[in-house]
Amino acid sequence: GADYYMDKWTFGAGYSVASYDVDANDVDKWFVNAGYGIAPNTTVYAEFAGQDVEGESETDTALAIGVKAEF
């Protein structure tokens, strides 16, 4: 995974490959996201992620949108 910061923006991306032992499928997972600082310690963000399981014809994807506030 990696993050890149530009002014109030944060961009991130990551990829992982998991290989399991006997009787399990390999799984590839990935994500991309962006966040924008709207106030000190407060960020709005959006993330798109997915996973691909070996042997399955469909790919699972998800979208998350939210606000993160730290106190």
OpenMM code with the backbone's topology and positions (N, CA, C; nanometers):
from openmm import Vec3, app, unit

residues = "GLY ALA ASP TYR TYR MET ASP LYS TRP THR PHE GLY ALA GLY TYR SER VAL ALA SER TYR ASP VAL ASP ALA ASN ASP VAL ASP LYS TRP PHE VAL ASN ALA GLY TYR GLY ILE ALA PRO ASN THR THR VAL TYR ALA GLU PHE ALA GLY GLN ASP VAL GLU GLY GLU SER GLU THR ASP THR ALA LEU ALA ILE GLY VAL LYS ALA GLU PHE".split()
positions = [
    Vec3(0.0812, -0.1172, 0.0000),
    Vec3(0.0000, 0.0000, 0.0000),
    Vec3(0.0864, 0.1247, 0.0000),
    Vec3(0.0278, 0.2334, -0.0422),
    Vec3(0.0998, 0.3601, -0.0459),
    Vec3(0.0015, 0.4753, -0.0290),
    Vec3(0.0507, 0.5837, 0.0304),
    Vec3(-0.0270, 0.7070, 0.0459),
    Vec3(0.0486, 0.8213, -0.0197),
    Vec3(-0.0252, 0.9188, -0.0704),
    Vec3(0.0326, 1.0387, -0.1282),
    Vec3(-0.0455, 1.1575, -0.0741),
    Vec3(0.0255, 1.2589, -0.0267),
    Vec3(-0.0363, 1.3776, 0.0323),
    Vec3(-0.0115, 1.4981, -0.0568),
    Vec3(-0.1191, 1.5764, -0.0820),
    Vec3(-0.1085, 1.6966, -0.1631),
    Vec3(-0.2015, 1.8011, -0.1030),
    Vec3(-0.1448, 1.9012, -0.0369),
    Vec3(-0.2212, 2.0031, 0.0346),
    Vec3(-0.3172, 1.9362, 0.1335),
    Vec3(-0.4474, 1.9582, 0.1205),
    Vec3(-0.5451, 1.8973, 0.2116),
    Vec3(-0.5920, 1.7598, 0.1642),
    Vec3(-0.5418, 1.7125, 0.0513),
    Vec3(-0.5827, 1.5840, -0.0059),
    Vec3(-0.4888, 1.4716, 0.0365),
    Vec3(-0.5457, 1.3543, 0.0550),
    Vec3(-0.4688, 1.2315, 0.0776),
    Vec3(-0.5219, 1.1264, -0.0192),
    Vec3(-0.4306, 1.0623, -0.0909),
    Vec3(-0.4676, 0.9561, -0.1842),
    Vec3(-0.3974, 0.8283, -0.1410),
    Vec3(-0.4675, 0.7176, -0.1499),
    Vec3(-0.4083, 0.5905, -0.1098),
    Vec3(-0.4472, 0.4794, -0.2054),
    Vec3(-0.3626, 0.3774, -0.2107),
    Vec3(-0.3905, 0.2595, -0.2923),
    Vec3(-0.3159, 0.1418, -0.2321),
    Vec3(-0.3705, 0.0230, -0.2507),
    Vec3(-0.3045, -0.0958, -0.2001),
    Vec3(-0.3500, -0.2201, -0.2731),
    Vec3(-0.2667, -0.3229, -0.2673),
    Vec3(-0.2956, -0.4491, -0.3338),
    Vec3(-0.2315, -0.5606, -0.2526),
    Vec3(-0.3036, -0.6705, -0.2350),
    Vec3(-0.2455, -0.7853, -0.1645),
    Vec3(-0.2855, -0.9145, -0.2336),
    Vec3(-0.1972, -1.0120, -0.2242),
    Vec3(-0.2217, -1.1450, -0.2795),
    Vec3(-0.2046, -1.2438, -0.1650),
    Vec3(-0.3067, -1.3250, -0.1401),
    Vec3(-0.2998, -1.4251, -0.0331),
    Vec3(-0.3124, -1.5636, -0.0954),
    Vec3(-0.2202, -1.6495, -0.0590),
    Vec3(-0.2217, -1.7873, -0.1069),
    Vec3(-0.2337, -1.8779, 0.0140),
    Vec3(-0.3376, -1.9606, 0.0135),
    Vec3(-0.3646, -2.0464, 0.1283),
    Vec3(-0.3226, -2.1903, 0.0994),
    Vec3(-0.3174, -2.2687, 0.2038),
    Vec3(-0.2803, -2.4090, 0.1906),
    Vec3(-0.3934, -2.4918, 0.1305),
    Vec3(-0.3938, -2.6156, 0.1566),
    Vec3(-0.4842, -2.7153, 0.0988),
    Vec3(-0.6313, -2.6715, 0.1041),
    Vec3(-0.7040, -2.7000, -0.0023),
    Vec3(-0.8493, -2.6790, -0.0124),
    Vec3(-0.8948, -2.5339, 0.0040),
    Vec3(-0.8131, -2.4388, -0.0305),
    Vec3(-0.8550, -2.2985, -0.0226),
    Vec3(-0.8117, -2.2270, -0.1506),
    Vec3(-0.8884, -2.1280, -0.1908),
    Vec3(-0.8574, -2.0515, -0.3114),
    Vec3(-0.7669, -1.9336, -0.2799),
    Vec3(-0.6884, -1.8916, -0.3789),
    Vec3(-0.6074, -1.7714, -0.3645),
    Vec3(-0.6984, -1.6492, -0.3733),
    Vec3(-0.6642, -1.5437, -0.2996),
    Vec3(-0.7465, -1.4231, -0.2957),
    Vec3(-0.6595, -1.3010, -0.3237),
    Vec3(-0.7008, -1.2183, -0.4203),
    Vec3(-0.6363, -1.0901, -0.4491),
    Vec3(-0.7295, -0.9809, -0.3985),
    Vec3(-0.6760, -0.8873, -0.3190),
    Vec3(-0.7560, -0.7758, -0.2671),
    Vec3(-0.6893, -0.6449, -0.3054),
    Vec3(-0.7717, -0.5406, -0.3307),
    Vec3(-0.7190, -0.4105, -0.3703),
    Vec3(-0.8096, -0.2987, -0.3204),
    Vec3(-0.7534, -0.1783, -0.3128),
    Vec3(-0.8339, -0.0609, -0.2765),
    Vec3(-0.7689, 0.0656, -0.3300),
    Vec3(-0.8507, 0.1667, -0.3543),
    Vec3(-0.8063, 0.3034, -0.3840),
    Vec3(-0.8952, 0.3962, -0.3027),
    Vec3(-0.8376, 0.5040, -0.2503),
    Vec3(-0.9178, 0.5960, -0.1712),
    Vec3(-0.8659, 0.7380, -0.1831),
    Vec3(-0.9497, 0.8315, -0.1415),
    Vec3(-0.9130, 0.9725, -0.1380),
    Vec3(-0.9819, 1.0359, -0.0183),
    Vec3(-0.9100, 1.1260, 0.0469),
    Vec3(-0.9653, 1.1987, 0.1603),
    Vec3(-0.9326, 1.3458, 0.1491),
    Vec3(-1.0186, 1.4295, 0.2053),
    Vec3(-0.9986, 1.5741, 0.2019),
    Vec3(-1.0194, 1.6302, 0.3416),
    Vec3(-0.9200, 1.7005, 0.3938),
    Vec3(-0.9288, 1.7605, 0.5267),
    Vec3(-1.0165, 1.8836, 0.5256),
    Vec3(-1.1302, 1.8765, 0.5959),
    Vec3(-1.2236, 1.9901, 0.5967),
    Vec3(-1.2063, 2.0775, 0.7204),
    Vec3(-1.1393, 2.0236, 0.8234),
    Vec3(-1.1134, 2.0978, 0.9466),
    Vec3(-0.9997, 2.0249, 1.0174),
    Vec3(-0.9395, 2.0889, 1.1186),
    Vec3(-0.8354, 2.0171, 1.1923),
    Vec3(-0.8896, 1.8848, 1.2478),
    Vec3(-0.8194, 1.7759, 1.2204),
    Vec3(-0.8541, 1.6416, 1.2676),
    Vec3(-0.9859, 1.5879, 1.2116),
    Vec3(-1.0352, 1.6427, 1.1020),
    Vec3(-1.1586, 1.5942, 1.0399),
    Vec3(-1.1368, 1.5783, 0.8892),
    Vec3(-1.1709, 1.4605, 0.8374),
    Vec3(-1.1500, 1.4273, 0.6960),
    Vec3(-1.2742, 1.3608, 0.6389),
    Vec3(-1.3151, 1.4028, 0.5195),
    Vec3(-1.4176, 1.3300, 0.4450),
    Vec3(-1.3424, 1.2409, 0.3461),
    Vec3(-1.3967, 1.1228, 0.3219),
    Vec3(-1.3235, 1.0302, 0.2370),
    Vec3(-1.4184, 0.9436, 0.1546),
    Vec3(-1.3612, 0.8830, 0.0521),
    Vec3(-1.4311, 0.7834, -0.0296),
    Vec3(-1.3301, 0.6740, -0.0627),
    Vec3(-1.3762, 0.5504, -0.0619),
    Vec3(-1.2880, 0.4382, -0.0921),
    Vec3(-1.3616, 0.3381, -0.1799),
    Vec3(-1.2911, 0.2826, -0.2759),
    Vec3(-1.3423, 0.1784, -0.3633),
    Vec3(-1.2491, 0.0591, -0.3477),
    Vec3(-1.3048, -0.0578, -0.3191),
    Vec3(-1.2227, -0.1760, -0.2916),
    Vec3(-1.2857, -0.2997, -0.3531),
    Vec3(-1.2056, -0.4031, -0.3667),
    Vec3(-1.2585, -0.5267, -0.4219),
    Vec3(-1.1686, -0.6443, -0.3922),
    Vec3(-1.2220, -0.7620, -0.4236),
    Vec3(-1.1435, -0.8833, -0.4105),
    Vec3(-1.1806, -0.9796, -0.5218),
    Vec3(-1.0821, -1.0555, -0.5631),
    Vec3(-1.0997, -1.1553, -0.6672),
    Vec3(-1.0547, -1.2892, -0.6102),
    Vec3(-1.1461, -1.3844, -0.6044),
    Vec3(-1.1155, -1.5167, -0.5503),
    Vec3(-1.0931, -1.6117, -0.6672),
    Vec3(-0.9794, -1.6809, -0.6647),
    Vec3(-0.9461, -1.7756, -0.7707),
    Vec3(-1.0558, -1.8820, -0.7835),
    Vec3(-1.0964, -1.9076, -0.9054),
    Vec3(-1.1970, -2.0089, -0.9294),
    Vec3(-1.3396, -1.9571, -0.9288),
    Vec3(-1.3613, -1.8321, -0.8937),
    Vec3(-1.4957, -1.7730, -0.8954),
    Vec3(-1.5052, -1.6770, -1.0124),
    Vec3(-1.6198, -1.6740, -1.0783),
    Vec3(-1.6351, -1.5906, -1.1971),
    Vec3(-1.6666, -1.4449, -1.1645),
    Vec3(-1.7160, -1.4172, -1.0437),
    Vec3(-1.7517, -1.2808, -1.0064),
    Vec3(-1.6441, -1.2184, -0.9174),
    Vec3(-1.6312, -1.0871, -0.9277),
    Vec3(-1.5410, -1.0107, -0.8423),
    Vec3(-1.6253, -0.9290, -0.7455),
    Vec3(-1.5928, -0.9348, -0.6169),
    Vec3(-1.6656, -0.8565, -0.5169),
    Vec3(-1.6067, -0.7167, -0.5094),
    Vec3(-1.6934, -0.6140, -0.5105),
    Vec3(-1.6487, -0.4755, -0.4973),
    Vec3(-1.7334, -0.4044, -0.3932),
    Vec3(-1.6771, -0.2965, -0.3380),
    Vec3(-1.7478, -0.2186, -0.2360),
    Vec3(-1.7092, -0.0716, -0.2493),
    Vec3(-1.7987, 0.0144, -0.2052),
    Vec3(-1.7753, 0.1589, -0.2028),
    Vec3(-1.8075, 0.2092, -0.0632),
    Vec3(-1.7174, 0.2894, -0.0075),
    Vec3(-1.7404, 0.3480, 0.1243),
    Vec3(-1.7235, 0.4996, 0.1145),
    Vec3(-1.8126, 0.5723, 0.1782),
    Vec3(-1.8059, 0.7177, 0.1856),
    Vec3(-1.8307, 0.7549, 0.3310),
    Vec3(-1.7486, 0.8447, 0.3848),
    Vec3(-1.7687, 0.8784, 0.5250),
    Vec3(-1.6899, 0.9992, 0.5703),
    Vec3(-1.6975, 1.0218, 0.7014),
    Vec3(-1.6261, 1.1295, 0.7674),
    Vec3(-1.5519, 1.0701, 0.8861),
    Vec3(-1.4253, 1.1094, 0.8997),
    Vec3(-1.3430, 1.0629, 1.0107),
    Vec3(-1.3080, 1.1851, 1.0962),
    Vec3(-1.3393, 1.1798, 1.2258),
    Vec3(-1.3057, 1.2874, 1.3181),
    Vec3(-1.2271, 1.2302, 1.4350),
    Vec3(-1.1140, 1.2903, 1.4659),
    Vec3(-1.0311, 1.2464, 1.5780),
    Vec3(-1.0359, 1.3499, 1.6891),
    Vec3(-1.0472, 1.3013, 1.8126),
    Vec3(-1.0529, 1.3906, 1.9288),
    Vec3(-0.9335, 1.3682, 2.0180),
] * unit.nanometer
topology = app.Topology()
chain = topology.addChain("A")
for resn in residues:
    res = topology.addResidue(resn, chain)
    for name in ("N", "CA", "C"):
        topology.addAtom(name, app.Element.getBySymbol(name[0]), res)
